[in-house]
Amino acid sequence: MESFTPGELEVMQVLWSSNRPLKPSEIQDQFPRPIRNAALRSVLLVLLDKGHVKRRREGRAYVYDAKTRSNRELRRMTRRLAELFCGGSTRDLIAQMVRTEKLSSDDIEQLRLIAEGGGEDDE
């Protein structure tokens, strides 16, 4: 599957945050910035063509749902960042993030717990 453009990612974030398939007008209402209906429908067709969304007809309208899950895309993007900036080393990527972010001692403790297998999973 092809990766996302910034605009496609914005549409996917709306779909990922919903607990049900959405009509284009519902996506437009939840979109983080103004987007014209024609532009949104164009992005949805590209996402459909790339295999990231699925659609089905409900009455006279189509509803769209994410086919690619957010956690899968996060893993893919993390691997890509590690390849681009850290010679493929996820450990080096995480170390760089820890060094550059302002982490509290609670954050560091949570990371330690995750590393030991006792932390929470988001998905």
C-alpha positions, -999 to 999 in steps of 0.1 A, spaced: 0 0 0 11 35 -8 18 59 20 -3 90 28 0 126 16 -6 152 43 -42 157 31 -49 120 29 -36 116 65 -60 143 77 -90 124 61 -77 92 77 -74 108 111 -111 118 109 -120 82 99 -98 67 126 -114 89 153 -149 78 143 -166 46 157 -186 42 125 -184 48 87 -189 84 77 -206 102 48 -184 128 30 -205 156 46 -197 141 81 -160 139 73 -162 175 61 -178 186 93 -151 170 114 -122 181 91 -95 201 109 -96 229 83 -120 241 56 -121 217 26 -143 219 -4 -166 190 -11 -151 182 -45 -115 182 -30 -126 159 -2 -143 135 -26 -112 135 -47 -90 125 -17 -115 98 -7 -113 83 -42 -75 83 -41 -76 66 -7 -101 41 -20 -78 34 -50 -48 30 -27 -67 5 -6 -67 26 26 -105 31 28 -136 11 19 -170 24 10 -205 11 8 -237 26 -4 -263 36 23 -294 49 6 -283 75 -20 -249 82 -4 -216 64 1 -202 59 36 -164 56 41 -145 36 67 -108 32 73 -94 -1 60 -58 7 71 -57 9 109 -39 37 126 -16 14 147 -5 -3 114 3 30 98 22 42 129 44 11 128 51 16 92 59 53 97 81 45 127 101 20 106 105 45 78 117 72 103 142 47 117 154 39 82 157 75 71 174 90 102 188 62 123 202 36 99 172 14 105 177 13 143 144 17 161 164 18 194 184 48 181 152 65 169 136 61 204 168 72 221 168 103 199 132 110 208 139 106 245 168 130 242 149 157 223 116 156 241 110 171 276 100 140 295 89 140 331 101 114 355 66 98 353 70 96 315 104 79 319 90 55 344 61 46 320 87 40 292 106 17 316 75 -3 324 67 -6 287 102 -18 280 97 -45 307 64 -56 292 42 -42 319 30 -10 302 -3 -2 286 -10 -8 249 -31 18 230 -44 -8 205 
